[in-house]
Each structure stands twice: as C-alpha cells, then as structure tokens.
Amino acid sequence: MSEYINNNEKRVEQLFKFSQGILNGENGSNLMEKYGDTLKHITPHDMIAMEEKQLKSGISPQLIKEKIEKVMNVIYDQLKKYKWEKPAEGHALYYLMLENRELEKVLNKIKKSLHERNYIKVKTQVEELFLMEPHYVRKENILFPFLEKTWRNCRPLSVMWSIHDDIRLKLKELKKILAENEDFNADIFKLIGEVFFLMYGMIFKEELVIYPVAMETLTEINWCNIHAQSYEIGFSYITLPKRKRKSNSVSTKNAIDLAKVFFQTETGSLNRQQLELILNTIPLDLSFIDENDEVRYFSNPTDRFFPRSPAIIGRKVQKCHPPESVHIVEKILNAFKAGTKDEASFHIQMRGKFIFIRYFVVRDEKGKYLGTLEVGQDVTEIRKMEGEKRLLDWE
C-alpha cells in the first residue's frame, strides 16, 4: 500500500470508501482490515477533501454529523501526529486555540462538580459555557469567509457551522432543564453528556483538521486581517489581545479619491463621509446581496444584533447561513429572480429584543434583478407604542 503515502487522491478515495462503510453500518473490524494501511497516512487535508466528496455525492450534513466522530476516532492518532507550525502569540489562530484551553478548564470544572453531585455549582458553571459564543461567531463570520476564498474544498465548513448550531441548541435545552429542576435526573445527565460530546468534539475537529490546514493555506496578510476584524465580535474567556495593525489593500491615493466621490440624484447629493454616516446612523441593520448572490455591502449601526465582518464581502450569501436554512434563502432568492415575489419578512426574539427581518428585491427601471436588500430592525420599543407623541411633546 506504499503507493498511497504520497498520493493524496488515492488516500482521499480510500478514506471516502472507508467512511461510506461506516455510514452504511458495515463491520468496523472488516473495514479496518481493508483500509487500515491507507488510514495510517491520512492528513488533515485528506479529511477535508473526503468530506467535500461526501457532500458532493449527496450525503446530507446531518448524516455526516452523526457518523463523522466514528471516522475521526479511527484516524485520531494519525491526525495527532501531523506536523504543522503552531501559531505564536499575536496570531489570530493563537487566540482561537487559547480559547479552547479555557473552555476545557470550564468543562473540567463541571466534571468535578458532577462528581461531587453539586447541582448549584453545575447550574452556575453551565452558564460559563455560553461565553464560548464569540469563538464560534468569529469562525463563522471571519475565518470561514477567508477559507472559502482560498480552499477548493470548503463545503465541510458548512457542516462545522451546523455543529455550532447544535451546540447552541443543546446549551439552551440544558439551561432550561437545569432551571426547571432542583437536582440531577437522567435527562439532565443525558443533556450534559451531549453538550460535552459536541464541545470536546469541536475542539478535536478544529485543532486536528481545520486549523492545521488553515495555517498552511492562509497568508500572513489574511491572518492580520482576521485578527483585526475579530475585535468587532469579541473573544471568549481570554483577556482582550493587543491590537495589530490591519493590512489595508486600498492605497492612499485610492482612499483620497474615494473621499471626493459624491452620491448624486435628482433629490440631492452627498459626499462619501455623509453617505456612510447616514447609512450607519439609520437604526437598521442593512445588507446588500448582488445579482450573483454575493455580499457587496453591510451597514455598521451602533447597536448591531447580527454579527458582520468585512471578511464576508464577496462571500456567497448561501455560505452565510448554516446548511439547515440555506434552502429557505435559495427559495426567497429564486422567487425574487423569477419575479413572483418582491418581499419576504420574518420576526424573531433574541436577547430580550423583538427583531423584524425583511428581504426586499432590488430591480432596475426595466425590472432586471440587481440583488436583494436585507433589513433588520429592533422593533421592541415600537411594539409598545400607544396613543400619540407629537413634535411639541419632545423634551
């Protein structure tokens, strides 16, 4: 089987066949006997390429999520031995990995409290797990867009995002059941086990697969921009890292030219600064997707409720959503392009706010589809309004 050592395509094909056997419930010992020699030479790059092949072949993200741990457990030792340059302090990836170490400390605290059967401590410590959220959001909105622009095999990132959502859901369920009870029961232990499985598994997938390949494929400029954009979303557990100077691809000359640009219509004109400040002052979260489904613009309001990062500019909007909801996005866009719909609206409750989300089609004067405008608005206070408050009533 020595021909597989330096042949990425053959290794990926063999790993794919092995994973197919796992998905089909075949005998693990027989599969190991058949593919074991090849699996000894698997790399993180192979793992990503194999999962891309799974998704392209029509295997659902849900099925991949259910079985991927079995596949990775088999090749754990090989992935662990893979040599890659670990990031130094100051590097964006360094802080993502440092957050994982802090998460492990929280999980270990919960383990200790479970062993002591201390319900109050567990209930409090579970709250600390929610602090991992910025870590996942930074991956989804900053790291992933950079990887999507660089990797040929980027579909597995959508599966990882889906697992983020699984973690979020299980944490909410766990918090709720802990609040409703006063002592441990079988359902609580089951949920804690599921949360531990997902969160430890995510660390495993990040540090043995995604991060090594990211480190070997993204440029220093990419990483500087990832780090600079991370402050918008924030960090999990760790002390705020020192800012590094952001790499700027716009030349000084271009910046000066942009400052002189005017937006002019029949109803008036604005310079660049005025236009930007007006768009950011409007109490709306605006995003524009062009006719090719690529994100071209988002506003930067003071109170943003959906995370945004410059990394998403040029990103396909389908990749800005977990796989479970992509089909709805596609349905809306297809209706807009076909001319059967002009608007779609939704509303959600998030962090004590009532958020109204609307999608509007953008067409030119001849009816040609130019894109879609997403508008998010916090209508919590608006919904409480009664009677009148006139201009003369202002104080």
Secondary structure as a PSIPRED ss2 file (coil, helix, strand):
# PSIPRED VFORMAT (PSIPRED V4.0)

   1 M C   1.000  0.000  0.000
   2 S H   0.000  1.000  0.000
   3 E H   0.000  1.000  0.000
   4 Y H   0.000  1.000  0.000
   5 I C   1.000  0.000  0.000
   6 N C   1.000  0.000  0.000
   7 N C   1.000  0.000  0.000
   8 N H   0.000  1.000  0.000
   9 E H   0.000  1.000  0.000
  10 K H   0.000  1.000  0.000
  11 R H   0.000  1.000  0.000
  12 V H   0.000  1.000  0.000
  13 E H   0.000  1.000  0.000
  14 Q H   0.000  1.000  0.000
  15 L H   0.000  1.000  0.000
  16 F H   0.000  1.000  0.000
  17 K H   0.000  1.000  0.000
  18 F H   0.000  1.000  0.000
  19 S H   0.000  1.000  0.000
  20 Q H   0.000  1.000  0.000
  21 G H   0.000  1.000  0.000
  22 I H   0.000  1.000  0.000
  23 L H   0.000  1.000  0.000
  24 N C   1.000  0.000  0.000
  25 G C   1.000  0.000  0.000
  26 E C   1.000  0.000  0.000
  27 N C   1.000  0.000  0.000
  28 G H   0.000  1.000  0.000
  29 S H   0.000  1.000  0.000
  30 N H   0.000  1.000  0.000
  31 L H   0.000  1.000  0.000
  32 M H   0.000  1.000  0.000
  33 E H   0.000  1.000  0.000
  34 K H   0.000  1.000  0.000
  35 Y H   0.000  1.000  0.000
  36 G H   0.000  1.000  0.000
  37 D H   0.000  1.000  0.000
  38 T H   0.000  1.000  0.000
  39 L H   0.000  1.000  0.000
  40 K C   1.000  0.000  0.000
  41 H C   1.000  0.000  0.000
  42 I C   1.000  0.000  0.000
  43 T C   1.000  0.000  0.000
  44 P H   0.000  1.000  0.000
  45 H H   0.000  1.000  0.000
  46 D H   0.000  1.000  0.000
  47 M H   0.000  1.000  0.000
  48 I H   0.000  1.000  0.000
  49 A H   0.000  1.000  0.000
  50 M H   0.000  1.000  0.000
  51 E H   0.000  1.000  0.000
  52 E H   0.000  1.000  0.000
  53 K H   0.000  1.000  0.000
  54 Q H   0.000  1.000  0.000
  55 L H   0.000  1.000  0.000
  56 K H   0.000  1.000  0.000
  57 S C   1.000  0.000  0.000
  58 G C   1.000  0.000  0.000
  59 I C   1.000  0.000  0.000
  60 S C   1.000  0.000  0.000
  61 P H   0.000  1.000  0.000
  62 Q H   0.000  1.000  0.000
  63 L H   0.000  1.000  0.000
  64 I H   0.000  1.000  0.000
  65 K H   0.000  1.000  0.000
  66 E H   0.000  1.000  0.000
  67 K H   0.000  1.000  0.000
  68 I H   0.000  1.000  0.000
  69 E H   0.000  1.000  0.000
  70 K H   0.000  1.000  0.000
  71 V H   0.000  1.000  0.000
  72 M H   0.000  1.000  0.000
  73 N H   0.000  1.000  0.000
  74 V H   0.000  1.000  0.000
  75 I C   1.000  0.000  0.000
  76 Y H   0.000  1.000  0.000
  77 D H   0.000  1.000  0.000
  78 Q H   0.000  1.000  0.000
  79 L H   0.000  1.000  0.000
  80 K H   0.000  1.000  0.000
  81 K H   0.000  1.000  0.000
  82 Y C   1.000  0.000  0.000
  83 K C   1.000  0.000  0.000
  84 W C   1.000  0.000  0.000
  85 E C   1.000  0.000  0.000
  86 K C   1.000  0.000  0.000
  87 P C   1.000  0.000  0.000
  88 A C   1.000  0.000  0.000
  89 E C   1.000  0.000  0.000
  90 G C   1.000  0.000  0.000
  91 H C   1.000  0.000  0.000
  92 A H   0.000  1.000  0.000
  93 L H   0.000  1.000  0.000
  94 Y H   0.000  1.000  0.000
  95 Y H   0.000  1.000  0.000
  96 L H   0.000  1.000  0.000
  97 M H   0.000  1.000  0.000
  98 L H   0.000  1.000  0.000
  99 E H   0.000  1.000  0.000
 100 N H   0.000  1.000  0.000
 101 R H   0.000  1.000  0.000
 102 E H   0.000  1.000  0.000
 103 L H   0.000  1.000  0.000
 104 E H   0.000  1.000  0.000
 105 K H   0.000  1.000  0.000
 106 V H   0.000  1.000  0.000
 107 L H   0.000  1.000  0.000
 108 N H   0.000  1.000  0.000
 109 K H   0.000  1.000  0.000
 110 I H   0.000  1.000  0.000
 111 K H   0.000  1.000  0.000
 112 K H   0.000  1.000  0.000
 113 S H   0.000  1.000  0.000
 114 L H   0.000  1.000  0.000
 115 H H   0.000  1.000  0.000
 116 E C   1.000  0.000  0.000
 117 R C   1.000  0.000  0.000
 118 N C   1.000  0.000  0.000
 119 Y H   0.000  1.000  0.000
 120 I H   0.000  1.000  0.000
 121 K H   0.000  1.000  0.000
 122 V H   0.000  1.000  0.000
 123 K H   0.000  1.000  0.000
 124 T H   0.000  1.000  0.000
 125 Q H   0.000  1.000  0.000
 126 V H   0.000  1.000  0.000
 127 E H   0.000  1.000  0.000
 128 E H   0.000  1.000  0.000
 129 L H   0.000  1.000  0.000
 130 F H   0.000  1.000  0.000
 131 L H   0.000  1.000  0.000
 132 M H   0.000  1.000  0.000
 133 E H   0.000  1.000  0.000
 134 P H   0.000  1.000  0.000
 135 H H   0.000  1.000  0.000
 136 Y H   0.000  1.000  0.000
 137 V H   0.000  1.000  0.000
 138 R H   0.000  1.000  0.000
 139 K H   0.000  1.000  0.000
 140 E H   0.000  1.000  0.000
 141 N H   0.000  1.000  0.000
 142 I H   0.000  1.000  0.000
 143 L H   0.000  1.000  0.000
 144 F H   0.000  1.000  0.000
 145 P H   0.000  1.000  0.000
 146 F H   0.000  1.000  0.000
 147 L H   0.000  1.000  0.000
 148 E H   0.000  1.000  0.000
 149 K H   0.000  1.000  0.000
 150 T H   0.000  1.000  0.000
 151 W C   1.000  0.000  0.000
 152 R C   1.000  0.000  0.000
 153 N C   1.000  0.000  0.000
 154 C C   1.000  0.000  0.000
 155 R C   1.000  0.000  0.000
 156 P H   0.000  1.000  0.000
 157 L H   0.000  1.000  0.000
 158 S H   0.000  1.000  0.000
 159 V H   0.000  1.000  0.000
 160 M H   0.000  1.000  0.000
 161 W H   0.000  1.000  0.000
 162 S H   0.000  1.000  0.000
 163 I H   0.000  1.000  0.000
 164 H H   0.000  1.000  0.000
 165 D H   0.000  1.000  0.000
 166 D H   0.000  1.000  0.000
 167 I H   0.000  1.000  0.000
 168 R H   0.000  1.000  0.000
 169 L H   0.000  1.000  0.000
 170 K H   0.000  1.000  0.000
 171 L H   0.000  1.000  0.000
 172 K H   0.000  1.000  0.000
 173 E H   0.000  1.000  0.000
 174 L H   0.000  1.000  0.000
 175 K H   0.000  1.000  0.000
 176 K H   0.000  1.000  0.000
 177 I H   0.000  1.000  0.000
 178 L H   0.000  1.000  0.000
 179 A H   0.000  1.000  0.000
 180 E H   0.000  1.000  0.000
 181 N C   1.000  0.000  0.000
 182 E C   1.000  0.000  0.000
 183 D C   1.000  0.000  0.000
 184 F C   1.000  0.000  0.000
 185 N C   1.000  0.000  0.000
 186 A H   0.000  1.000  0.000
 187 D H   0.000  1.000  0.000
 188 I H   0.000  1.000  0.000
 189 F H   0.000  1.000  0.000
 190 K H   0.000  1.000  0.000
 191 L H   0.000  1.000  0.000
 192 I H   0.000  1.000  0.000
 193 G H   0.000  1.000  0.000
 194 E H   0.000  1.000  0.000
 195 V H   0.000  1.000  0.000
 196 F H   0.000  1.000  0.000
 197 F H   0.000  1.000  0.000
 198 L H   0.000  1.000  0.000
 199 M H   0.000  1.000  0.000
 200 Y H   0.000  1.000  0.000
 201 G H   0.000  1.000  0.000
 202 M H   0.000  1.000  0.000
 203 I H   0.000  1.000  0.000
 204 F H   0.000  1.000  0.000
 205 K H   0.000  1.000  0.000
 206 E H   0.000  1.000  0.000
 207 E H   0.000  1.000  0.000
 208 L H   0.000  1.000  0.000
 209 V H   0.000  1.000  0.000
 210 I H   0.000  1.000  0.000
 211 Y H   0.000  1.000  0.000
 212 P H   0.000  1.000  0.000
 213 V H   0.000  1.000  0.000
 214 A H   0.000  1.000  0.000
 215 M H   0.000  1.000  0.000
 216 E H   0.000  1.000  0.000
 217 T H   0.000  1.000  0.000
 218 L C   1.000  0.000  0.000
 219 T C   1.000  0.000  0.000
 220 E H   0.000  1.000  0.000
 221 I H   0.000  1.000  0.000
 222 N H   0.000  1.000  0.000
 223 W H   0.000  1.000  0.000
 224 C H   0.000  1.000  0.000
 225 N H   0.000  1.000  0.000
 226 I H   0.000  1.000  0.000
 227 H H   0.000  1.000  0.000
 228 A H   0.000  1.000  0.000
 229 Q H   0.000  1.000  0.000
 230 S H   0.000  1.000  0.000
 231 Y H   0.000  1.000  0.000
 232 E H   0.000  1.000  0.000
 233 I H   0.000  1.000  0.000
 234 G C   1.000  0.000  0.000
 235 F C   1.000  0.000  0.000
 236 S C   1.000  0.000  0.000
 237 Y C   1.000  0.000  0.000
 238 I C   1.000  0.000  0.000
 239 T C   1.000  0.000  0.000
 240 L C   1.000  0.000  0.000
 241 P C   1.000  0.000  0.000
 242 K C   1.000  0.000  0.000
 243 R C   1.000  0.000  0.000
 244 K C   1.000  0.000  0.000
 245 R C   1.000  0.000  0.000
 246 K C   1.000  0.000  0.000
 247 S C   1.000  0.000  0.000
 248 N C   1.000  0.000  0.000
 249 S C   1.000  0.000  0.000
 250 V C   1.000  0.000  0.000
 251 S C   1.000  0.000  0.000
 252 T H   0.000  1.000  0.000
 253 K H   0.000  1.000  0.000
 254 N H   0.000  1.000  0.000
 255 A H   0.000  1.000  0.000
 256 I H   0.000  1.000  0.000
 257 D H   0.000  1.000  0.000
 258 L H   0.000  1.000  0.000
 259 A H   0.000  1.000  0.000
 260 K H   0.000  1.000  0.000
 261 V C   1.000  0.000  0.000
 262 F E   0.000  0.000  1.000
 263 F E   0.000  0.000  1.000
 264 Q E   0.000  0.000  1.000
 265 T E   0.000  0.000  1.000
 266 E C   1.000  0.000  0.000
 267 T C   1.000  0.000  0.000
 268 G E   0.000  0.000  1.000
 269 S E   0.000  0.000  1.000
 270 L E   0.000  0.000  1.000
 271 N E   0.000  0.000  1.000
 272 R H   0.000  1.000  0.000
 273 Q H   0.000  1.000  0.000
 274 Q H   0.000  1.000  0.000
 275 L H   0.000  1.000  0.000
 276 E H   0.000  1.000  0.000
 277 L H   0.000  1.000  0.000
 278 I H   0.000  1.000  0.000
 279 L H   0.000  1.000  0.000
 280 N H   0.000  1.000  0.000
 281 T H   0.000  1.000  0.000
 282 I C   1.000  0.000  0.000
 283 P C   1.000  0.000  0.000
 284 L C   1.000  0.000  0.000
 285 D E   0.000  0.000  1.000
 286 L E   0.000  0.000  1.000
 287 S E   0.000  0.000  1.000
 288 F E   0.000  0.000  1.000
 289 I E   0.000  0.000  1.000
 290 D E   0.000  0.000  1.000
 291 E C   1.000  0.000  0.000
 292 N C   1.000  0.000  0.000
 293 D C   1.000  0.000  0.000
 294 E E   0.000  0.000  1.000
 295 V E   0.000  0.000  1.000
 296 R E   0.000  0.000  1.000
 297 Y E   0.000  0.000  1.000
 298 F E   0.000  0.000  1.000
 299 S C   1.000  0.000  0.000
 300 N C   1.000  0.000  0.000
 301 P C   1.000  0.000  0.000
 302 T C   1.000  0.000  0.000
 303 D C   1.000  0.000  0.000
 304 R C   1.000  0.000  0.000
 305 F C   1.000  0.000  0.000
 306 F C   1.000  0.000  0.000
 307 P C   1.000  0.000  0.000
 308 R C   1.000  0.000  0.000
 309 S C   1.000  0.000  0.000
 310 P H   0.000  1.000  0.000
 311 A H   0.000  1.000  0.000
 312 I H   0.000  1.000  0.000
 313 I C   1.000  0.000  0.000
 314 G C   1.000  0.000  0.000
 315 R C   1.000  0.000  0.000
 316 K E   0.000  0.000  1.000
 317 V H   0.000  1.000  0.000
 318 Q H   0.000  1.000  0.000
 319 K H   0.000  1.000  0.000
 320 C H   0.000  1.000  0.000
 321 H C   1.000  0.000  0.000
 322 P C   1.000  0.000  0.000
 323 P H   0.000  1.000  0.000
 324 E H   0.000  1.000  0.000
 325 S H   0.000  1.000  0.000
 326 V H   0.000  1.000  0.000
 327 H H   0.000  1.000  0.000
 328 I H   0.000  1.000  0.000
 329 V H   0.000  1.000  0.000
 330 E H   0.000  1.000  0.000
 331 K H   0.000  1.000  0.000
 332 I H   0.000  1.000  0.000
 333 L H   0.000  1.000  0.000
 334 N H   0.000  1.000  0.000
 335 A H   0.000  1.000  0.000
 336 F H   0.000  1.000  0.000
 337 K H   0.000  1.000  0.000
 338 A H   0.000  1.000  0.000
 339 G C   1.000  0.000  0.000
 340 T C   1.000  0.000  0.000
 341 K C   1.000  0.000  0.000
 342 D C   1.000  0.000  0.000
 343 E E   0.000  0.000  1.000
 344 A E   0.000  0.000  1.000
 345 S E   0.000  0.000  1.000
 346 F E   0.000  0.000  1.000
 347 H E   0.000  0.000  1.000
 348 I E   0.000  0.000  1.000
 349 Q E   0.000  0.000  1.000
 350 M E   0.000  0.000  1.000
 351 R C   1.000  0.000  0.000
 352 G C   1.000  0.000  0.000
 353 K E   0.000  0.000  1.000
 354 F E   0.000  0.000  1.000
 355 I E   0.000  0.000  1.000
 356 F E   0.000  0.000  1.000
 357 I E   0.000  0.000  1.000
 358 R E   0.000  0.000  1.000
 359 Y E   0.000  0.000  1.000
 360 F E   0.000  0.000  1.000
 361 V E   0.000  0.000  1.000
 362 V E   0.000  0.000  1.000
 363 R E   0.000  0.000  1.000
 364 D C   1.000  0.000  0.000
 365 E C   1.000  0.000  0.000
 366 K C   1.000  0.000  0.000
 367 G C   1.000  0.000  0.000
 368 K C   1.000  0.000  0.000
 369 Y E   0.000  0.000  1.000
 370 L E   0.000  0.000  1.000
 371 G E   0.000  0.000  1.000
 372 T E   0.000  0.000  1.000
 373 L E   0.000  0.000  1.000
 374 E E   0.000  0.000  1.000
 375 V E   0.000  0.000  1.000
 376 G E   0.000  0.000  1.000
 377 Q E   0.000  0.000  1.000
 378 D E   0.000  0.000  1.000
 379 V C   1.000  0.000  0.000
 380 T C   1.000  0.000  0.000
 381 E C   1.000  0.000  0.000
 382 I H   0.000  1.000  0.000
 383 R H   0.000  1.000  0.000
 384 K H   0.000  1.000  0.000
 385 M C   1.000  0.000  0.000
 386 E C   1.000  0.000  0.000
 387 G C   1.000  0.000  0.000
 388 E C   1.000  0.000  0.000
 389 K C   1.000  0.000  0.000
 390 R C   1.000  0.000  0.000
 391 L H   0.000  1.000  0.000
 392 L H   0.000  1.000  0.000
 393 D H   0.000  1.000  0.000
 394 W C   1.000  0.000  0.000
 395 E C   1.000  0.000  0.000
